[in-house]
Amino acid sequence: MELGRYLEIDGQPEVRFERTYPHPVERVWAAISDPAELAHWFPSSVEIEPRAGGTMRFFDDPYAEGATGTVLAYDPPRRLAFTWRDDELRFDLEPVEPGSCRLVLTNLLSERDTAARNASGWTICLGELAKVVDGKPGDGAHSEANMSGFQPIFDAHVAAGLPSGAAVPDPRR
């Protein structure tokens, strides 16, 4: 399991992940920007107005109320950034060799104590994303299997020094 990294840049807390996929940038871009594909790995259902300044709508997350965000960057197939509640998410893609690409997911945090929780959730989500881009059926971010595995991932992030203290999801919910 690849853990997220915690950083503070100019006082802004963030968790960051880097993953390399044996797929072209365009394939991974579709998985991170198409609501039909996001539904298989992202923590909520999404509607997106695909342009900078567009609206994003988040719904059907069993652990959070629905929300509306703003698309901050929409540059296919390289960059997608948007607000989600009080946080900001950035997805940056770059080719690394023929047929492969690197995804950098950055979650700029509104609260430092959410780092371990959010990093654990993104670890699960990125595992599901890997299945999606490989064309395999996923379990979904909130599946029973993934939620039962949340606590060990959370504990590993806390042990790695990521700030914690925010409420964590209850998998019995």
PyMOL commands that set and color helices and strands:
alter all, ss='L'
color gray80, all
select helices_A, chain A and resi 25-33+35-38+112-133+144-148+150-159
alter helices_A, ss='H'
color red, helices_A
select strands_A, chain A and resi 5-9+12-21+45-48+55-59+67-75+79-84+87-97+100-108
alter strands_A, ss='S'
color yellow, strands_A
deselect
rebuild
show_as cartoon
